[in-house]
Amino acid sequence: MQTLKGVALPSFVITPQVQKIFDEQGQRQDFGYGNRLENLITEFLWLSEALAQQRSAKPL
């Protein structure tokens, strides 16, 4: 059995009703959404940097 060789990111952001997050001009109405998105991006960047460092230290 082959593995997918993927890495799970535990954070996620759900956007079920985008019309409630942004108004018709594209301005954000739900400011908590921005915080959740920022947390996701921060965690994604951290994980990406950690993987890059490990791969350069121990190439496959």
C-alpha contacts under 8 A as a table, 3 or more apart, distances in Angstrom:
res1	aa1	res2	aa2	distance
9	L	12	F	7.72
9	L	43	E	7.93
9	L	44	F	7.12
11	S	40	L	5.77
11	S	43	E	7.51
12	F	40	L	6.32
13	V	36	R	6.57
13	V	37	L	6.37
13	V	40	L	7.21
15	T	18	V	5.81
17	Q	20	K	5.70
17	Q	21	I	7.12
18	V	21	I	5.10
18	V	22	F	6.36
19	Q	22	F	5.55
19	Q	23	D	6.53
19	Q	24	E	8.00
20	K	23	D	7.12
20	K	29	Q	7.04
20	K	30	D	7.27
21	I	28	R	5.77
21	I	29	Q	5.15
21	I	30	D	4.91
21	I	33	Y	7.35
22	F	25	Q	7.66
22	F	26	G	5.29
22	F	27	Q	5.28
22	F	28	R	4.43
22	F	29	Q	5.32
22	F	30	D	7.27
23	D	26	G	5.27
23	D	27	Q	5.45
23	D	28	R	6.55
23	D	29	Q	6.57
24	E	27	Q	7.41
28	R	31	F	6.64
30	D	33	Y	5.61
30	D	34	G	7.47
31	F	34	G	5.38
31	F	35	N	6.86
32	G	35	N	5.13
32	G	36	R	6.33
33	Y	36	R	5.11
33	Y	37	L	6.11
34	G	37	L	5.04
34	G	38	E	6.01
35	N	38	E	5.05
35	N	39	N	6.20
36	R	39	N	5.16
36	R	40	L	6.31
37	L	40	L	5.08
37	L	41	I	6.25
38	E	41	I	5.15
38	E	42	T	6.08
39	N	42	T	5.10
39	N	43	E	6.16
40	L	43	E	5.25
40	L	44	F	6.08
41	I	44	F	4.98
41	I	45	L	6.09
42	T	45	L	5.26
42	T	46	W	6.18
43	E	46	W	5.07
43	E	47	L	6.12
44	F	47	L	5.20
44	F	48	S	6.10
45	L	48	S	5.02
45	L	49	E	6.15
46	W	49	E	5.26
46	W	50	A	6.15
47	L	50	A	5.06
47	L	51	L	6.13
48	S	51	L	5.24
48	S	52	A	6.16
49	E	52	A	5.06
49	E	53	Q	6.17
50	A	53	Q	5.22
50	A	54	Q	6.25
51	L	54	Q	5.12
51	L	55	R	6.07
52	A	55	R	5.16
52	A	56	S	6.22
53	Q	56	S	5.27
53	Q	57	A	6.14
54	Q	57	A	5.05
54	Q	58	K	5.89
54	Q	59	P	7.83
55	R	58	K	5.12
55	R	59	P	5.00
55	R	60	L	7.18
56	S	59	P	5.69
